Amino acid sequence: MTTNENKFQEIISHAKEYGFVFPSSEIYDGLSAVYDYGPYGSELKKNIRDYWWRWMTQMNENIVGIDAAIFMHPTTWKASGHVDNFSDPMIDNKDSNKRYRVDHIIEGLADTLRSEGKETEADKLLAEMDALLAAEDFAGLKDLIYTRNIKCSVSNTCNWTDVRQFNLMFSTEIGSVAEEADKIYLRPETAQGIFVNFLNVQKTARMKIPFGIAQTGKAFRNEIVARQFIFRMREFEQMEMQFFIRPGTQKEWYEYWKEARLQWHLSLGVKPEKYRYHDHVKLAHYADAALDIEYEFPFGFKEVEGIHSRTDFDLKNHQLYSGKKMQYFDNEINQNYIPYVIETSIGLDRMFLLILSESYAEEKWTKEDGTADSRVVMRIPAKIAPLKLAILPLTKKDGLPDIAKELMNQCKPFFRCFYEEKDTIGKRYRRMDAIGTPYCVTIDHQTKEDQTVTIRYRDSMQQERIPMSQVRELVQANML
């Protein structure tokens, strides 16, 4: 394994050992590409979601939120194009019986070419692939794979089947009697719940264009090739915002949201060089411009968030299929029109993995006495850390736990705290480092005398003495 591959495996192991992510149904040997979030993972996930939600709906006066149902009328997905177009070209290796997305294995070769300094050849390969995908030339895609001698990573052979399309939507039935049940779908995205509620929200929230509607929630895709831990799953969560604008202004708003969303990512302290924009060459059927914000995971640059100029495709099609007008009357220009839309769509699970990847570090150093020491630390930003403060009485006696619990009661209404008496103070510090707790407070015998405590800072491991009355204020100040 490469160093980065080793790091990724260490992150996966750490996530399970410290209660961030568990394989779903593990006692039954798990379910492929489905995961459960543990005590600290669920808290971190909630904090990321809340941070996004506040940034969208609280910090922007012209964006409001909704929570649409997962089940929607099946015609919704006909209007959106998912019934006819939501599929991936797949290919099987006859020797290993492994199935791959065609674009993934071709992009894998392009990444290899780039690493060898063959940028031009990689760009040419991707351009050829995009042209074949756009033309739905599956025979041409298979020929490209054979011509380039792209091999299965398992069998190391080039013995491929024909390329076939696989629809990614899960279907189920609604109705009390199976014979009379109607077929419906588990939503593959949250955006359509926003579009069908466009007029409801615009009228009830008294919104004027330009304005946005934000939503977070579960989506479901029957990913044939689910991989890379929680990066690509069959059940996942999205954080999406659809921004409704006057036709003709989409270019300037596209540029605005492209920059604004990157700034949101950088506000979490991630180094700018870990991000890049990737413009789409092959556009989706609804878009006139699209790009991905990519982050450099241990397994390479991959999409975290998409910015799409969706034109009026969605509202126009829902008007056509429903027979209901989806128009807006613009008083400023005295005109009715179907708004255009700029979409920002971020995967919450991918953002969670980004935070794990960015935060995880193994540190080693030599102490003053010449002995070696080490720790695993999660440098999760304080504003989204699962626990904000650990309160640790030095001993279980002499009234120290009572003082510690008094501090706990002062702080827990304002942020998530953790109390622990067991083990040496050093071991407790290491556990808190491993789950990303930014502050630890030790209650000792001096506390009884002068009401001061020792606060330890996770990132620097520095300690200082402060009045116990200042602890809550200090932690809250660093949560903003």
C-alpha positions as CSV (number, residue, x, y, z in Angstrom):
1,M,0.0,0.0,0.0
2,T,1.0,3.6,-0.5
3,T,1.3,6.0,2.4
4,N,-2.1,7.6,1.5
5,E,-3.8,4.2,1.2
6,N,-2.4,3.3,4.7
7,K,-3.7,6.6,6.1
8,F,-7.1,5.9,4.7
9,Q,-7.3,2.5,6.2
10,E,-6.1,3.9,9.5
11,I,-8.9,6.5,9.4
12,I,-11.5,3.8,8.7
13,S,-10.2,1.7,11.7
14,H,-10.1,4.8,13.9
15,A,-13.6,5.8,12.9
16,K,-14.9,2.4,14.2
17,E,-12.7,2.1,17.3
18,Y,-13.7,5.6,18.6
19,G,-17.4,5.5,17.8
20,F,-17.7,7.6,14.6
21,V,-18.8,5.0,12.0
22,F,-19.8,1.3,12.2
23,P,-20.6,-1.1,9.4
24,S,-24.4,-1.5,9.3
25,S,-25.9,-4.7,10.7
26,E,-22.3,-5.9,11.6
27,I,-23.5,-8.8,13.7
28,Y,-25.0,-10.2,10.5
29,D,-21.7,-9.6,8.6
30,G,-22.8,-6.1,7.5
31,L,-24.6,-4.8,4.4
32,S,-22.5,-3.6,1.5
33,A,-22.1,0.2,1.2
34,V,-24.4,1.0,4.2
35,Y,-23.0,2.4,7.4
36,D,-24.2,3.5,10.9
37,Y,-23.0,6.6,12.7
38,G,-21.9,6.0,16.3
39,P,-22.1,8.3,19.3
40,Y,-19.4,10.7,18.2
41,G,-20.1,10.3,14.5
42,S,-23.8,11.2,14.8
43,E,-22.8,14.2,16.8
44,L,-20.2,15.4,14.3
45,K,-22.6,14.8,11.4
46,K,-25.3,16.8,13.2
47,N,-22.8,19.6,13.8
48,I,-21.8,19.8,10.1
49,R,-25.4,19.8,9.1
50,D,-26.3,22.5,11.6
51,Y,-23.3,24.6,10.5
52,W,-24.4,24.4,6.8
53,W,-28.0,25.1,7.7
54,R,-27.1,28.2,9.8
55,W,-24.9,29.5,7.0
56,M,-27.6,29.1,4.4
57,T,-30.8,30.1,6.2
58,Q,-29.5,32.3,9.1
59,M,-26.7,34.2,7.4
60,N,-28.6,34.7,4.1
61,E,-31.8,36.8,4.5
62,N,-33.2,35.5,1.2
63,I,-32.9,31.7,1.8
64,V,-35.4,29.7,3.7
65,G,-35.6,26.0,4.5
66,I,-38.0,23.1,4.0
67,D,-38.2,19.4,4.9
68,A,-39.9,17.5,2.1
69,A,-41.0,13.9,2.3
70,I,-38.9,11.1,0.9
71,F,-41.8,9.6,-0.9
72,M,-43.1,11.7,-3.8
73,H,-45.6,11.2,-6.6
74,P,-44.0,8.9,-9.2
75,T,-44.7,11.4,-12.0
76,T,-42.2,13.7,-10.2
77,W,-39.3,11.4,-11.4
78,K,-40.7,11.3,-14.9
79,A,-40.7,15.1,-15.0
80,S,-37.2,15.4,-13.6
81,G,-35.8,12.9,-16.1
82,H,-34.7,10.4,-13.6
83,V,-36.9,7.6,-14.9
84,D,-35.4,7.8,-18.4
85,N,-31.9,9.2,-17.7
86,F,-30.7,8.3,-14.3
87,S,-28.4,5.4,-15.1
88,D,-24.8,4.6,-15.3
89,P,-22.9,2.7,-18.0
90,M,-21.3,-0.3,-16.4
91,I,-19.0,-3.1,-17.6
92,D,-18.1,-6.5,-16.0
93,N,-14.8,-8.4,-16.0
94,K,-15.5,-12.0,-17.0
95,D,-12.6,-13.4,-15.0
96,S,-13.2,-11.7,-11.7
97,N,-17.0,-11.1,-12.1
98,K,-16.4,-7.6,-10.7
99,R,-18.5,-4.7,-12.1
100,Y,-17.2,-1.3,-12.7
101,R,-18.5,2.1,-13.8
102,V,-17.0,2.8,-17.2
103,D,-16.1,6.4,-16.4
104,H,-14.4,5.4,-13.2
105,I,-12.0,2.9,-14.7
106,I,-11.1,5.3,-17.6
107,E,-10.7,8.2,-15.1
108,G,-8.4,5.8,-13.1
109,L,-6.1,5.5,-16.2
110,A,-6.2,9.3,-16.7
111,D,-5.1,9.8,-13.0
112,T,-2.2,7.4,-13.7
113,L,-1.2,9.3,-16.8
114,R,-1.2,12.6,-14.8
115,S,1.0,11.1,-12.1
116,E,3.5,10.1,-14.9
117,G,3.5,13.7,-16.2
118,K,1.4,12.9,-19.2
119,E,-1.2,15.7,-18.7
120,T,-2.0,16.2,-22.4
121,E,-2.6,12.5,-23.0
122,A,-4.8,12.3,-19.9
123,D,-6.9,15.3,-21.1
124,K,-7.2,13.7,-24.6
125,L,-8.4,10.4,-23.0
126,L,-11.0,12.1,-20.9
127,A,-12.3,14.2,-23.8
128,E,-12.7,11.1,-25.9
129,M,-14.5,9.4,-23.1
130,D,-16.9,12.4,-22.6
131,A,-17.7,12.4,-26.3
132,L,-18.6,8.7,-26.3
133,L,-20.7,9.1,-23.1
134,A,-22.5,12.1,-24.6
135,A,-23.3,10.0,-27.8
136,E,-24.1,6.9,-25.7
137,D,-21.7,5.0,-27.9
138,F,-21.3,2.0,-25.6
139,A,-19.5,0.0,-28.3
140,G,-17.0,2.8,-28.6
141,L,-16.5,2.9,-24.9
142,K,-15.7,-0.8,-24.8
143,D,-13.3,-0.3,-27.7
144,L,-11.6,2.5,-25.8
145,I,-11.1,0.3,-22.8
146,Y,-9.6,-2.5,-24.9
147,T,-7.5,-0.1,-27.0
148,R,-6.0,1.4,-23.8
149,N,-5.6,-2.0,-22.3
150,I,-7.4,-1.1,-19.1
151,K,-7.4,-4.1,-16.8
152,C,-9.5,-5.3,-13.9
153,S,-7.8,-4.4,-10.6
154,V,-8.7,-7.9,-9.2
155,S,-8.0,-10.3,-12.1
156,N,-5.5,-8.1,-13.9
157,T,-7.1,-9.1,-17.2
158,C,-8.8,-7.2,-20.0
159,N,-11.6,-9.7,-20.5
160,W,-14.7,-7.4,-20.5
161,T,-18.4,-7.7,-21.3
162,D,-20.3,-5.2,-23.3
163,V,-21.2,-1.9,-21.7
164,R,-24.7,-1.8,-20.3
165,Q,-26.9,0.9,-18.6
166,F,-28.1,0.3,-15.0
167,N,-30.8,2.5,-13.4
168,L,-29.8,3.8,-10.0
169,M,-33.2,4.4,-8.5
170,F,-34.6,2.1,-5.8
171,S,-38.3,1.3,-6.3
172,T,-40.9,0.1,-3.8
173,E,-44.7,-0.2,-3.7
174,I,-47.3,1.9,-1.9
175,G,-50.7,0.5,-1.1
176,S,-52.4,-1.7,1.4
177,V,-52.8,-4.7,-0.9
178,A,-49.8,-6.0,-2.9
179,E,-51.9,-6.7,-6.1
180,E,-53.2,-3.1,-6.1
181,A,-50.0,-1.4,-5.0
182,D,-48.5,1.4,-7.1
183,K,-44.8,1.6,-7.9
184,I,-43.0,4.6,-6.3
185,Y,-39.4,5.5,-5.8
186,L,-37.1,6.3,-2.9
187,R,-35.8,9.7,-3.9
188,P,-32.4,9.7,-5.5
189,E,-31.9,13.4,-4.6
190,T,-33.6,16.1,-2.4
191,A,-33.8,18.8,-5.1
192,Q,-37.2,17.7,-6.5
193,G,-38.9,18.2,-3.2
194,I,-37.8,21.8,-3.4
195,F,-39.0,22.3,-7.0
196,V,-42.5,20.9,-6.4
197,N,-42.8,23.3,-3.4
198,F,-41.5,26.3,-5.2
199,L,-44.8,28.2,-5.2
200,N,-45.9,27.1,-1.7
201,V,-42.6,28.5,-0.3
202,Q,-42.5,31.6,-2.4
203,K,-46.1,32.6,-1.3
204,T,-46.0,31.6,2.3
205,A,-42.5,33.0,3.1
206,R,-43.3,36.1,0.9
207,M,-40.0,35.7,-1.0
208,K,-38.9,37.8,-3.9
209,I,-36.6,36.6,-6.6
210,P,-33.7,36.1,-6.2
211,F,-34.2,33.7,-3.3
212,G,-33.2,30.2,-2.3
213,I,-34.8,27.2,-0.7
214,A,-32.5,24.9,1.4
215,Q,-33.1,21.3,2.5
216,T,-31.2,18.5,4.1
217,G,-32.2,14.8,4.0
218,K,-31.7,11.2,3.0
219,A,-31.4,10.1,-0.6
220,F,-31.0,6.6,-2.0
221,R,-29.1,5.3,-5.0
222,N,-28.6,1.7,-6.1
223,E,-24.8,2.2,-6.6
224,I,-23.5,-0.8,-8.4
225,V,-20.0,0.0,-7.5
226,A,-20.0,1.4,-4.0
227,R,-16.6,2.0,-2.6
228,Q,-14.2,4.1,-0.5
229,F,-15.9,3.7,2.8
230,I,-18.7,6.3,3.3
231,F,-17.7,8.3,0.1
232,R,-20.1,6.4,-2.1
233,M,-23.1,4.8,-0.3
234,R,-26.5,3.5,-1.2
235,E,-28.2,5.5,1.6
236,F,-26.7,8.9,2.1
237,E,-27.6,12.5,3.1
238,Q,-27.5,15.6,1.0
239,M,-27.5,19.3,1.9
240,E,-28.9,21.1,-1.1
241,M,-30.0,24.7,-1.9
242,Q,-31.9,25.8,-5.1
243,F,-31.5,29.5,-5.8
244,F,-34.2,30.9,-8.0
245,I,-33.2,33.8,-10.3
246,R,-34.3,35.9,-13.2
247,P,-33.5,34.3,-16.6
248,G,-30.4,35.9,-18.1
249,T,-28.7,36.4,-14.7
250,Q,-27.5,32.8,-14.3
251,K,-23.9,33.4,-15.3
252,E,-23.3,36.0,-12.6
253,W,-25.1,34.0,-9.9
254,Y,-23.3,30.8,-10.9
255,E,-20.0,32.7,-10.3
256,Y,-21.3,34.1,-7.0
257,W,-22.2,30.7,-5.6
258,K,-19.1,29.0,-6.9
259,E,-17.0,31.4,-4.8
260,A,-19.4,31.6,-1.8
261,R,-19.5,27.8,-1.4
262,L,-15.7,27.5,-1.5
263,Q,-15.5,30.1,1.2
264,W,-17.8,28.1,3.4
265,H,-15.4,25.1,3.1
266,L,-12.4,27.3,3.9
267,S,-14.2,28.7,6.9
268,L,-13.6,25.3,8.5
269,G,-9.9,25.8,8.4
270,V,-9.1,23.5,5.5
271,K,-6.0,24.5,3.6
272,P,-7.0,26.2,0.2
273,E,-4.5,23.9,-1.7
274,K,-6.6,20.9,-0.7
275,Y,-9.5,22.2,-2.9
276,R,-9.9,22.7,-6.6
277,Y,-12.6,23.4,-9.1
278,H,-13.4,20.8,-11.8
279,D,-15.6,22.1,-14.6
280,H,-17.9,19.6,-16.2
281,V,-17.1,18.8,-19.9
282,K,-20.2,16.6,-20.3
283,L,-23.2,18.6,-18.9
284,A,-26.3,16.9,-17.4
285,H,-29.4,17.3,-19.5
286,Y,-30.7,20.1,-17.3
287,A,-27.6,22.2,-17.0
288,D,-25.9,25.0,-19.0
289,A,-22.9,25.1,-16.7
290,A,-21.6,22.9,-13.9
291,L,-18.6,22.3,-11.8
292,D,-17.5,20.3,-8.8
293,I,-15.6,21.5,-5.7
294,E,-13.1,18.7,-5.2
295,Y,-11.1,17.9,-2.1
296,E,-7.9,15.9,-2.0
297,F,-8.8,12.8,0.0
298,P,-6.2,10.2,0.8
299,F,-7.4,8.4,-2.4
300,G,-7.1,11.5,-4.6
301,F,-9.1,14.6,-5.6
302,K,-12.9,13.7,-5.5
303,E,-16.1,15.7,-5.6
304,V,-17.6,17.0,-2.4
305,E,-20.0,19.6,-3.7
306,G,-21.6,20.4,-7.0
307,I,-22.6,23.8,-8.4
308,H,-25.0,23.6,-11.3
309,S,-26.8,26.1,-13.4
310,R,-30.0,24.2,-14.0
311,T,-31.8,26.8,-16.2
312,D,-35.6,26.5,-16.1
313,F,-35.6,22.7,-16.8
314,D,-37.1,21.5,-13.6
315,L,-39.9,24.0,-13.0
316,K,-40.8,24.0,-16.8
317,N,-41.0,20.2,-16.8
318,H,-43.1,20.1,-13.6
319,Q,-45.4,22.6,-15.1
320,L,-45.7,20.4,-18.2
321,Y,-46.4,17.2,-16.4
322,S,-48.6,18.6,-13.6
323,G,-50.6,21.1,-15.6
324,K,-50.0,23.6,-12.8
325,K,-48.3,26.9,-13.6
326,M,-44.9,27.3,-12.1
327,Q,-44.4,30.9,-12.9
328,Y,-43.3,34.0,-10.9
329,F,-44.6,37.5,-11.5
330,D,-41.7,39.9,-11.3
331,N,-42.9,43.4,-10.2
332,E,-39.7,45.1,-11.1
333,I,-40.0,44.3,-14.8
334,N,-43.8,43.7,-14.8
335,Q,-43.3,40.2,-16.3
336,N,-44.3,36.6,-15.7
337,Y,-41.6,34.0,-16.2
338,I,-40.4,30.5,-15.1
339,P,-37.3,31.2,-12.9
340,Y,-33.9,29.8,-13.6
341,V,-32.1,28.0,-10.9
342,I,-28.5,27.8,-9.5
343,E,-28.1,24.7,-7.4
344,T,-25.5,24.0,-4.7
345,S,-25.5,20.3,-3.6
346,I,-23.1,18.9,-1.0
347,G,-22.9,15.3,0.3
348,L,-23.1,15.4,4.1
349,D,-21.4,12.0,4.4
350,R,-18.6,13.1,2.0
351,M,-18.2,16.3,4.1
352,F,-18.0,14.1,7.2
353,L,-15.2,12.0,5.5
354,L,-13.5,15.2,4.5
355,I,-13.4,16.4,8.1
356,L,-12.1,13.0,9.3
357,S,-9.4,13.0,6.5
358,E,-8.3,16.5,7.2
359,S,-8.4,16.1,11.0
360,Y,-6.7,12.8,11.5
361,A,-3.0,12.9,12.5
362,E,-0.4,10.6,14.2
363,E,2.2,12.5,16.1
364,K,5.5,11.4,17.7
365,W,8.0,13.4,19.7
366,T,10.7,13.1,22.3
367,K,10.0,14.3,25.8
368,E,12.3,16.4,28.0
369,D,13.6,13.3,29.7
370,G,14.5,11.7,26.4
371,T,11.7,9.2,26.2
372,A,9.5,8.8,23.2
373,D,5.8,9.7,23.2
374,S,3.0,9.7,20.6
375,R,-0.7,10.3,20.1
376,V,-3.4,10.0,17.6
377,V,-5.3,13.3,17.4
378,M,-8.4,14.5,15.5
379,R,-8.0,18.2,14.9
380,I,-11.7,18.8,14.3
381,P,-12.6,22.5,14.2
382,A,-14.1,23.4,17.6
383,K,-17.3,24.8,16.0
384,I,-18.2,21.3,14.8
385,A,-16.4,19.0,17.2
386,P,-18.6,16.2,18.7
387,L,-17.5,17.2,22.2
388,K,-16.5,20.7,23.1
389,L,-15.2,20.2,26.6
390,A,-14.0,17.3,28.8
391,I,-14.2,17.8,32.5
392,L,-11.8,15.6,34.4
393,P,-11.4,15.5,38.2
394,L,-7.8,14.5,39.1
395,T,-9.1,11.9,41.7
396,K,-12.4,10.3,42.6
397,K,-12.2,11.7,46.2
398,D,-11.6,14.8,48.3
399,G,-14.7,16.5,46.8
400,L,-13.1,16.9,43.4
401,P,-15.9,15.1,41.5
402,D,-18.5,17.4,43.2
403,I,-16.7,20.5,41.9
404,A,-16.3,18.9,38.5
405,K,-20.0,18.1,38.3
406,E,-20.8,21.6,39.3
407,L,-18.8,22.9,36.3
408,M,-20.5,20.3,34.1
409,N,-23.9,21.6,35.1
410,Q,-22.9,25.1,34.3
411,C,-21.6,24.2,30.8
412,K,-23.9,21.4,29.5
413,P,-26.9,23.7,28.7
414,F,-24.6,25.6,26.2
415,F,-22.5,22.9,24.5
416,R,-21.8,19.2,24.6
417,C,-19.6,18.2,27.6
418,F,-18.0,14.9,28.7
419,Y,-17.2,13.8,32.3
420,E,-14.7,11.1,33.2
421,E,-13.0,9.9,36.4
422,K,-11.4,6.7,35.2
423,D,-7.7,6.1,34.5
424,T,-4.7,8.5,34.7
425,I,-5.1,12.0,33.5
426,G,-2.7,11.3,30.7
427,K,-4.8,8.4,29.4
428,R,-7.9,10.5,29.6
429,Y,-6.2,13.3,27.6
430,R,-5.3,10.7,24.9
431,R,-8.9,9.5,24.6
432,M,-10.1,13.0,24.2
433,D,-7.5,13.8,21.5
434,A,-8.6,10.7,19.6
435,I,-12.2,11.9,19.4
436,G,-11.3,15.5,18.7
437,T,-12.3,17.2,22.0
438,P,-10.7,20.7,21.7
439,Y,-10.6,21.5,25.5
440,C,-10.0,19.4,28.6
441,V,-10.3,20.9,32.1
442,T,-8.7,19.2,35.1
443,I,-10.1,19.8,38.6
444,D,-7.4,19.3,41.2
445,H,-6.8,20.2,44.9
446,Q,-5.8,23.7,44.1
447,T,-9.3,24.2,42.6
448,K,-10.7,23.8,46.1
449,E,-8.4,26.6,47.3
450,D,-8.7,29.3,44.7
451,Q,-11.4,28.1,42.2
452,T,-9.0,27.9,39.3
453,V,-8.6,24.9,36.9
454,T,-6.1,23.6,34.4
455,I,-7.3,23.9,30.9
456,R,-5.5,21.9,28.2
457,Y,-5.7,22.8,24.5
458,R,-5.9,19.8,22.2
459,D,-3.9,21.1,19.2
460,S,-0.9,22.4,21.1
461,M,-1.2,20.3,24.2
462,Q,-0.4,23.5,26.2
463,Q,-1.9,23.9,29.6
464,E,-2.8,27.0,31.6
465,R,-4.4,28.0,34.8
466,I,-7.6,30.0,34.5
467,P,-10.6,30.8,36.9
468,M,-13.2,28.1,36.7
469,S,-15.8,30.9,36.1
470,Q,-14.1,31.7,32.7
471,V,-14.3,28.1,31.3
472,R,-17.8,28.4,29.6
473,E,-17.0,31.8,28.1
474,L,-13.7,30.6,26.7
475,V,-15.2,27.5,25.0
476,Q,-18.1,29.4,23.6
477,A,-15.9,32.1,22.2
478,N,-14.1,29.4,20.1
479,M,-17.3,27.8,18.8
480,L,-18.2,30.7,16.6
